[in-house]
Amino acid sequence: MAALKFHWFLPTNGGDGRQVVGGGHGTPAGAAGRPASVAYLGQIARSAEQLGFEAALTPTGAWCEDAWISTAMLASVSERLKFLVAFRPGLTAPFLAAQMAGTFQNLSGGRLLLNVVTGGESHEQRMYGDFLDKDARYERCGEFLRIVRDLWSGKPVTFDGTHFQLSDAVLAQIPDPLPLVYFGGSSPAALDVAARHVDVYLTWGEPPVAVAAKVDRVRSLAAEQGRSLAFGLRVHTIARDTAEEAWAEADRLLAGISEEQIRKVQDGLRRSESEGQQRMLALNGGTKDGLEIHPNLWAGVGLVRGGAGTALVGSHQQVADLIEQYVEAGISEFVLSGYPHLEEAYRFGEGVLPELAARGLWHHPAPGRHTVAAVPFGTRVAS
């Protein structure tokens, strides 16, 4: 089995803090103590690459900073870390998106990954001038990805579809290597796009048995197209030396969430058109009770945050055990986050990743060079 890949998260959605920062899927971002500055996000990026994370996801939407611009700025203050840039295919012309990807990949030294987000909320899409319904957005997404991949071949592309038309389009900025395309969605239309066009299918952190069922479904659909995919899990993490410390932190986060916050955010999220979002809501039930929905899987984050709403909670060993359950379900990549993102990157990177390495499931993608230990000042060295 190939080594697992772990990615982190850049909190451009209103910043970072010691409490759950809400936002997403049409709900406004909550207040955060650490603004999303280049200086702070750069700290997270440099820490993530030092610890052994492969890439960092940067979200997209009206509630966060633009992912393309943010990551282009952060590429210059980091060295190895790749950027999983989320973007909405209906808001950028395919040729321009293919050109942007080529430029980013070539100028960054191959550090681009793409997270295609079709857009699950019509009212937010209309803010961008997009008035298609959900099924039409997925149809457009399929056309978009087909065109972009054809452009990356370097050959002239002529396309006459329902949503896009191109004539003799030739792309000069071919990305090298071609960036992997990540994609998530739970509706039948989304699964069809995944099966036909993407490299890595992402799903949110449901219990392993539910994740396994979804992986099997997408794998079967891809096989019908003569394709195979990798699978990733988007989830939060609260890992500590002991289970008691981890659950105490989950309780602290929960104590910082008011009943009024829950009511307001849940009301907004229930209007979401995203099937995946509705599955997240079903896991937490809109209440602070019964949030451990599977051993060491906690649904508290989703009370006030749209999108990924569950967290791996426990000792480093327990979190590693749960990760192994997801591996058995077909997952090979993990896109993680935690509050605050700087400190939680270290807790996972220095606690769980070494545990997984000892089990033969992970290795650092760029192990550092070790130097001879410094000799204390004044010490005589034998010659």
C-alpha positions, 0 to 999 in steps of 0.5 A: 500500500502506498504511503498516506498523504496528509494535507492541512488547511489555511483559514482564510475564512475570516481568520483563526482562533481558539474557538470554532470559526463558523461560516460556509454554505451560505452562513457568515463567518464568525469572529476570529482572534487571528486575522487571515494575514500573509504573516499568520497564514505564512506561519501555518504554511511553513509549519505544515511543510516542516511537519510533513503535510503534503499540501494545504487546502484554501477554501472558496466562497463569498465568506473567505479571501480569494484562494488563487491570490492568497496561495500565490502570495503564500507560495513565496513565503514557503518552500515545498508545501503544495496548495490545494486551491478551491475554485468554482468552475462556473465563475472562470472561463475554462481557458483562463482557468487552464492558463492560471493553473499552468502559470501557477504550476510553472512559477511555483515549481509544481506546487498546485493542486485543484479543488473543484467546488461546483457550488451548492448554494444558489443564493450565494452563486447569484452573488457572483452572477451565476443563476443556474440551478444545481443540476445545471451547475454540475453539467457545466462543471463536467464540460469545464473539466473536459475542456481544461484537460483537453487544453492541457494536452497542448492540442487545439480545442474546439468545443460546442457545448451547452455552457461553453463554446471554444474555437481553435483554442491552444494553451501555451502555459501547459502545467508541468506536472499536470495538477491533480483535480480534487472534487467532492459532492454527494448528489447523483450528479456530483458522483457522475462528474467525479467518476468521469473527470477527477483524480481524487474524490473527497468526502466529509468525515462520516462514520467509516461504514458510511464513507466505505459505502460512498467510496464503493459507489464512486469507485464502481461509477468510475470503473464503468468509465474505465477510470480509477480514482483516489479517495480523500477525507476532509475532517477536523482533528483534536489529538492529544497525549491522552484521550482525557486531554483531547475530550477536555478540549472538545468540551472546551470548544463546545462550551464556547458555542452558545445555543443562540449561535447553534439555532442561527447557524443551523437555520441557515444550513438547513436551507442548503442545497448540498446533500453532503451538508444535509448529511453533516446536519443529520450527524449533529442533530442541532444539539450538544447531546450525543455528539460522539457519533462513532468511537473518537469521531465528534460532530460538534464542529458542524453545529456552527460551521458549514461544510466539514463538521466532524473531528477525529478526537482522542489520544495520538494512538486512538486517532491513528486507529481511527485513521486506519479504519478509514484506510480500510474504507478506501481512504488514502488522503486526509485533509485536516484542520483544527483550532487554532490551525497553527497549534493543532498542526503541531499537535497532529504533526508531532503526535499522530504522524510519527505514530502512523510512521511507526506503523508503516503508513506514512513517511515525511515527503521531504525529510530534513537533513540532520547536522552534527550537534553543536558543541557548547561554547568553551568545550575542547574538541579532541583532534 
